[in-house]
Each structure stands twice: as C-alpha cells, then as structure tokens.
Amino acid sequence: MKEYVLKNGLLLIDKMDNRYKEYISEKEKTGISPDELWSLDHSLSIFLLPRLKTFKERKGGYPAHLGSVEKWDEILESMIKAFTIIANDEHCFPDEARQKILDTGLDNFSKYLMDLWS
C-alpha cells in the first residue's frame, strides 16, 4: 500500500518515490508540490470536493434568483457529483451518462461560482 502525506489539503507523491524529498522541498518553498500539477484537475477536485460538501450542509441560504433552497441543493449536488468523478479519476474516458454529469456539474460550477458564499 502506498503511503502519502497530506499537506495543505492535497496528496503528495508516495514516500517511496525517489523524488519524494525533492517534492517536499519544493512544496515547502513554494506551497506547491510538482506532482500536484501532473493532474491539476484532480488536485483541484480533491481540494474543492470536501468544501463543496460542507458548504451544502452548512449553507445559510440560496441565491434569490433561484427561488428555492431545493433548486440550490440540486445545483450544489451536481457540482459535488462532477468533482467526485474527477477526484476518483473516473473522468478520462467517460460514458455518455458520466459525461452528462461532468458537463452539468462543471457548467454549474462555472455559472454559480460567485454564489458560493455564505
């Protein structure tokens, strides 16, 4: 089993990898480990997913133009589903159903990014 270090919310390279010390040093200097950039979509999903879930649970309201908290929940859930697919590395060759989930969730993330505040 691989052993990873969790730092600043993102997984770093396996401790057994010969680049580990170099990557830790880079992370300490810049705040970014080079392996976080290999698949930035994945790294961002790992960062965003728990925050979107908590935001949905703790929300203090919803954008007024949506008309209901239920509509806002549907939109947030679509984002969560899309980022879950990406975080689980299930987005590389999606079937039609999975592609629709990705498209809907990522479109909603783009559309409602400025409404993600409480």
N, CA and C of each residue as an Amber inpcrd file, in Angstrom:
protein
   354
   0.8360000  -1.1850000   0.0000000   0.0000000   0.0000000   0.0000000
   0.8790000   1.2460000   0.0000000   0.5150000   2.2160000  -0.8150000
   1.2820000   3.4470000  -0.8960000   1.0280000   4.2990000   0.3410000
   2.0420000   5.0280000   0.7490000   1.9060000   5.9240000   1.8860000
   2.0820000   7.3540000   1.3760000   1.1050000   8.1580000   1.6000000
   1.1260000   9.5400000   1.1470000   1.1340000  10.4840000   2.3380000
   1.5210000  11.6910000   2.0950000   1.4770000  12.7310000   3.0980000
   0.3980000  13.7090000   2.6790000  -0.4580000  14.0810000   3.6140000
  -1.4850000  15.0730000   3.3400000  -1.0060000  16.3960000   3.9050000
  -0.8620000  17.3870000   3.0240000  -0.3500000  18.6800000   3.4360000
  -1.0860000  19.7510000   2.6630000  -1.6350000  20.7200000   3.3520000
  -2.3830000  21.7900000   2.7130000  -3.5220000  21.2590000   1.8550000
  -4.0940000  20.1240000   2.2620000  -5.2720000  19.6170000   1.5990000
  -5.0400000  18.7830000   0.3600000  -3.7930000  18.5760000  -0.0510000
  -3.5470000  17.8040000  -1.2680000  -2.5750000  16.6690000  -0.9960000
  -2.7490000  15.6050000  -1.7330000  -1.8560000  14.4600000  -1.5960000
  -0.5420000  14.7370000  -2.3100000   0.5120000  14.3250000  -1.6610000
   1.8320000  14.4210000  -2.2760000   2.2590000  13.0530000  -2.7650000
   3.3610000  13.0390000  -3.4280000   3.9190000  11.8210000  -4.0150000
   4.1760000  10.7550000  -2.9420000   4.1390000   9.5090000  -3.3430000
   4.3900000   8.3680000  -2.4670000   5.7620000   8.5180000  -1.8060000
   5.8330000   8.2240000  -0.5190000   7.0900000   8.3610000   0.2270000
   8.2170000   7.4890000  -0.3240000   7.8740000   6.4100000  -1.0050000
   8.8940000   5.5060000  -1.5390000   9.4620000   5.9910000  -2.8790000
   8.8750000   6.9910000  -3.4750000   9.3450000   7.5280000  -4.7480000
  10.6570000   8.2760000  -4.5120000  11.6330000   8.0790000  -5.3820000
  12.9490000   8.7130000  -5.1980000  12.8940000  10.2370000  -5.3430000
  11.7970000  10.7760000  -5.8370000  11.6570000  12.2350000  -5.9570000
  11.0000000  12.8640000  -4.7310000  10.6330000  12.0420000  -3.7690000
   9.8520000  12.4940000  -2.6180000  10.4950000  13.6980000  -1.9030000
  11.7700000  13.5840000  -1.5280000  12.4350000  14.6640000  -0.7900000
  12.4770000  15.9530000  -1.6060000  12.7470000  15.8230000  -2.8890000
  12.7730000  16.9940000  -3.7780000  11.3930000  17.6690000  -3.8200000
  10.3450000  16.8640000  -3.8960000   8.9880000  17.4110000  -3.9890000
   8.5480000  18.0490000  -2.6770000   8.9420000  17.4430000  -1.5700000
   8.6330000  18.0320000  -0.2580000   9.3380000  19.3770000  -0.1270000
  10.5940000  19.4350000  -0.5520000  11.3540000  20.6840000  -0.5050000
  10.6790000  21.7630000  -1.3500000  10.2500000  21.3940000  -2.5510000
   9.5610000  22.3490000  -3.4360000   8.2510000  22.8190000  -2.8030000
   7.5270000  21.8930000  -2.1700000   6.2600000  22.2490000  -1.5210000
   6.5150000  23.2350000  -0.3780000   7.5650000  23.0140000   0.3860000
   7.8840000  23.9070000   1.4930000   8.2960000  25.2890000   0.9960000
   9.0070000  25.3560000  -0.1360000   9.4470000  26.6420000  -0.6870000
   8.3130000  27.4230000  -1.3370000   7.5160000  26.7260000  -2.1540000
   6.5320000  27.4280000  -2.9870000   5.0810000  27.1990000  -2.5770000
   4.8540000  26.1700000  -1.7310000   3.4880000  25.8120000  -1.3690000
   2.8510000  24.8620000  -2.3710000   3.5990000  24.5120000  -3.4150000
   3.0760000  23.6170000  -4.4580000   4.0810000  22.5050000  -4.7150000
   3.6040000  21.2810000  -4.6470000   4.4380000  20.1400000  -4.9980000
   4.2690000  19.8790000  -6.4900000   5.3550000  19.5860000  -7.2000000
   5.2320000  19.3480000  -8.6390000   4.1990000  18.2910000  -9.0130000
   4.0030000  17.2840000  -8.1600000   3.0350000  16.2490000  -8.5120000
   1.5940000  16.7590000  -8.4710000   1.3470000  17.8610000  -7.7770000
   0.0160000  18.4600000  -7.7870000  -0.3370000  19.0060000  -9.1660000
   0.6730000  19.2840000  -9.9730000   0.4590000  19.8570000 -11.2960000
   0.3510000  18.8020000 -12.3890000   0.6900000  17.5540000 -12.0870000
   0.5860000  16.4910000 -13.0870000  -0.8440000  16.3780000 -13.5850000
  -1.7560000  16.4870000 -12.6670000  -3.1730000  16.3630000 -12.9820000
  -3.8950000  17.4170000 -12.1430000  -3.7590000  18.6480000 -12.5690000
  -4.2950000  19.7600000 -11.7800000  -5.8060000  19.6370000 -11.5930000
  -6.5010000  19.0830000 -12.5780000  -7.9410000  18.8770000 -12.4140000
  -8.2230000  17.9800000 -11.2120000  -7.4230000  16.9520000 -11.0480000
  -7.5680000  16.0400000  -9.9140000  -7.2250000  16.7440000  -8.6010000
  -6.1140000  17.4750000  -8.5810000  -5.7030000  18.1890000  -7.3700000
  -6.7560000  19.2060000  -6.9370000  -7.2880000  19.9440000  -7.9010000
  -8.3260000  20.9250000  -7.5670000  -9.5940000  20.2360000  -7.0640000
  -9.9270000  19.1030000  -7.6480000 -11.1160000  18.3720000  -7.2050000
 -10.9620000  17.8870000  -5.7730000  -9.7830000  17.3910000  -5.4330000
  -9.5180000  16.9490000  -4.0610000  -9.6850000  18.1190000  -3.0940000
  -9.2470000  19.2940000  -3.4880000  -9.3790000  20.4830000  -2.6490000
 -10.8370000  20.9290000  -2.5530000 -11.5350000  20.9820000  -3.6840000
 -12.8890000  21.5330000  -3.7250000 -13.9600000  20.6150000  -3.1490000
 -13.8320000  19.3340000  -3.3580000 -14.9030000  18.4020000  -3.0210000
 -15.3400000  18.4660000  -1.5580000 -14.4450000  18.3620000  -0.5840000
 -14.9210000  18.4310000   0.8070000 -15.4960000  19.7960000   1.1680000
 -15.0070000  20.8280000   0.5270000 -15.5170000  22.1730000   0.8000000
 -16.9210000  22.3640000   0.2230000 -17.1480000  21.8240000  -0.9690000
 -18.4970000  21.8990000  -1.5460000 -19.4940000  21.1010000  -0.7050000
 -19.0960000  19.9320000  -0.2410000 -19.9750000  19.1150000   0.5940000
 -20.3300000  19.8390000   1.8880000 -19.3320000  20.4230000   2.5260000
 -19.5730000  21.1510000   3.7730000 -20.4040000  22.3990000   3.5150000
 -20.1320000  23.0850000   2.4370000 -20.9170000  24.2700000   2.0720000
 -22.3850000  23.8940000   1.9020000 -22.6400000  22.7910000   1.2240000
 -24.0170000  22.3470000   1.0130000 -24.6990000  22.0370000   2.3430000
 -23.9840000  21.3820000   3.2510000 -24.5410000  21.0340000   4.5630000
 -24.8060000  22.2590000   5.4270000 -23.9390000  23.2520000   5.3560000
 -24.0000000  24.4060000   6.2640000 -24.5500000  25.6820000   5.6400000
 -25.0060000  25.5910000   4.4180000 -25.3940000  26.8200000   3.7080000
 -26.3520000  27.6730000   4.5510000 -26.1930000  28.9550000   4.3930000
 -27.0220000  29.8830000   5.1370000 -28.1530000  30.4460000   4.3030000
 -28.3270000  29.9560000   3.1200000 -29.3710000  30.4660000   2.2380000
 -29.1360000  29.9710000   0.8340000 -29.6650000  30.6940000  -0.1210000
 -29.5290000  30.3220000  -1.5240000 -29.6350000  31.5910000  -2.3550000
 -29.1140000  31.5640000  -3.5720000 -29.2250000  32.7310000  -4.4380000
 -30.7070000  33.0440000  -4.7080000 -31.1060000  34.2610000  -4.4570000
 -32.5160000  34.6490000  -4.5490000 -33.1240000  34.3640000  -5.9170000
 -32.3390000  34.5250000  -6.9680000 -32.8810000  34.3170000  -8.3130000
 -33.2580000  32.8580000  -8.5970000 -32.8180000  31.9260000  -7.7490000
 -33.1710000  30.5110000  -7.9390000 -34.5690000  30.1960000  -7.4070000
 -35.0130000  30.9610000  -6.4420000 -36.3720000  30.7960000  -5.9360000
 -36.5670000  29.7790000  -4.8340000 -35.6250000  28.8410000  -4.6450000
 -35.8110000  27.8670000  -3.5680000 -34.4900000  27.2310000  -3.1560000
 -34.4450000  26.8080000  -1.9230000 -33.2760000  26.1020000  -1.4150000
 -33.1390000  24.7360000  -2.0860000 -34.2480000  24.1400000  -2.4780000
 -34.2000000  22.8450000  -3.1580000 -33.4700000  22.9390000  -4.4980000
 -33.7240000  23.9940000  -5.2350000 -33.0320000  24.2160000  -6.5140000
 -31.5300000  24.3940000  -6.2800000 -31.1760000  25.1440000  -5.2440000
 -29.7720000  25.3650000  -4.9040000 -29.1080000  24.0380000  -4.5200000
 -29.8250000  23.2060000  -3.7580000 -29.2930000  21.8950000  -3.3960000
 -29.0170000  21.0380000  -4.6350000 -29.9130000  21.0790000  -5.6130000
 -29.7130000  20.3170000  -6.8510000 -28.4530000  20.7880000  -7.5770000
 -28.2570000  22.0850000  -7.6260000 -27.0990000  22.6560000  -8.3070000
 -25.8090000  22.2770000  -7.5800000 -25.8110000  22.4190000  -6.2540000
 -24.6320000  22.0540000  -5.4780000 -24.3310000  20.5590000  -5.6160000
 -25.3710000  19.7350000  -5.5950000 -25.1810000  18.2880000  -5.7400000
 -24.5930000  17.9450000  -7.1080000 -24.9980000  18.6760000  -8.1430000
 -24.4320000  18.4190000  -9.4750000 -22.9390000  18.7260000  -9.4880000
 -22.5260000  19.7800000  -8.7890000 -21.1050000  20.1050000  -8.6870000
 -20.3640000  19.0070000  -7.9270000 -20.9420000  18.5740000  -6.8180000
 -20.3250000  17.5370000  -5.9930000 -20.1450000  16.2510000  -6.7930000
 -21.1600000  15.8670000  -7.5450000 -21.0620000  14.6470000  -8.3600000
 -19.9540000  14.7560000  -9.4040000 -19.8570000  15.9010000 -10.0490000
 -18.8240000  16.0890000 -11.0710000 -17.4250000  16.0300000 -10.4600000
 -17.2180000  16.7430000  -9.3520000 -15.8930000  16.7450000  -8.7320000
 -15.5550000  15.4000000  -8.1030000 -16.5580000  14.6340000  -7.6950000
 -16.3200000  13.2780000  -7.1940000 -15.7880000  12.3930000  -8.3140000
 -16.3750000  12.4900000  -9.4820000 -15.9040000  11.7160000 -10.6380000
 -14.4480000  12.0520000 -10.9410000 -14.1260000  13.3300000 -10.9340000
 -12.7550000  13.7550000 -11.2350000 -11.7980000  13.3120000 -10.1320000
 -12.1850000  13.5010000  -8.8670000 -11.3250000  13.1170000  -7.7450000
 -11.0580000  11.6200000  -7.7270000 -12.0080000  10.8480000  -8.2090000
 -11.8490000   9.3920000  -8.2640000 -11.1960000   8.9190000  -9.5600000
 -10.7150000   9.8510000 -10.3710000 -10.0720000   9.5310000 -11.6560000
 -10.9650000   8.6910000 -12.5670000 -12.2570000   9.0160000 -12.5850000
 -13.2140000   8.2950000 -13.4270000 -13.6710000   9.1480000 -14.6090000
 -12.8950000  10.1650000 -14.9530000 -13.3160000  11.1220000 -15.9740000
 -12.5330000  11.0320000 -17.2900000 -11.5640000  10.1780000 -17.3450000
 -10.7070000  10.1440000 -18.5310000 -11.4240000   9.6500000 -19.7810000
 -12.1880000   8.5930000 -19.6520000 -12.9350000   8.0450000 -20.7820000
 -14.3740000   7.7940000 -20.3470000 -15.1180000   8.8870000 -20.0850000
 -16.4650000   8.7200000 -19.5230000 -17.4630000   8.1890000 -20.5450000
 -18.4020000   7.4020000 -20.0380000 -19.5160000   7.0020000 -20.8900000
 -20.4560000   8.2030000 -21.0100000 -21.5000000   8.0450000 -21.7780000
 -22.4070000   9.1750000 -22.0530000 -23.0550000   9.7180000 -20.7750000
 -23.4680000   8.8320000 -19.8840000 -24.1170000   9.2620000 -18.6420000
 -23.1520000  10.0360000 -17.7440000 -21.9480000   9.5140000 -17.6170000
 -20.9440000  10.1820000 -16.7800000 -20.5440000  11.5240000 -17.3950000
 -20.4490000  11.5880000 -18.7100000 -20.1120000  12.8510000 -19.3760000
 -21.1840000  13.9020000 -19.1070000 -22.4370000  13.4990000 -19.0990000
 -23.5270000  14.4300000 -18.8120000 -23.4190000  14.9670000 -17.3810000
 -23.0800000  14.0960000 -16.4340000 -22.8920000  14.5300000 -15.0420000
 -21.7510000  15.5320000 -14.9620000 -20.6430000  15.2220000 -15.6340000
 -19.4970000  16.1380000 -15.6510000 -19.8710000  17.4790000 -16.2630000
 -20.5180000  17.4440000 -17.4280000 -20.8850000  18.6860000 -18.1160000
 -21.8120000  19.5440000 -17.2610000 -22.8240000  18.9170000 -16.6800000
 -23.7850000  19.6630000 -15.8620000 -23.1160000  20.2580000 -14.6350000
 -22.3610000  19.4440000 -13.9100000 -21.7220000  19.9110000 -12.6830000
 -20.6870000  20.9910000 -12.9210000 -19.8630000  20.8130000 -13.9410000
 -18.8300000  21.8170000 -14.2180000 -19.4300000  23.0980000 -14.8030000
 -20.4770000  22.9670000 -15.6030000 -21.1880000  24.1640000 -16.0840000
 -21.7830000  24.9290000 -14.9100000 -22.3960000  24.1940000 -13.9740000
 -22.9710000  24.8580000 -12.7990000 -21.8960000  25.4960000 -11.9340000
 -20.7480000  24.8420000 -11.7950000 -19.6550000  25.4270000 -11.0190000
 -19.2350000  26.7530000 -11.6370000 -19.0920000  26.7650000 -12.9400000
 -18.7300000  27.9870000 -13.6410000 -19.8080000  29.0640000 -13.4860000
 -21.0200000  28.6660000 -13.6600000 -22.1490000  29.6130000 -13.6260000
 -22.3840000  30.1890000 -12.2330000 -22.2260000  29.3550000 -11.1910000
 -22.5920000  29.7590000  -9.8280000 -21.3930000  29.9780000  -8.9110000
 -20.1930000  30.0400000  -9.4620000 -19.0060000  30.2290000  -8.6250000
 -19.1450000  31.4410000  -7.7000000 -19.6440000  32.5240000  -8.2120000
 -19.7410000  33.7410000  -7.4040000 -20.8930000  33.6860000  -6.3870000
 -21.6830000  32.6320000  -6.4140000 -22.7360000  32.4340000  -5.4140000
 -22.2940000  31.5100000  -4.2950000 -21.0580000  31.0390000  -4.3470000
 -20.5550000  30.1290000  -3.3170000 -19.9970000  30.9320000  -2.1420000
 -20.8610000  31.5560000  -1.4340000 -20.5140000  32.2890000  -0.2270000
 -21.6820000  32.1620000   0.7440000 -21.3920000  32.3410000   2.0040000
 -22.4750000  32.2630000   2.9850000 -22.3690000  33.3790000   3.9880000
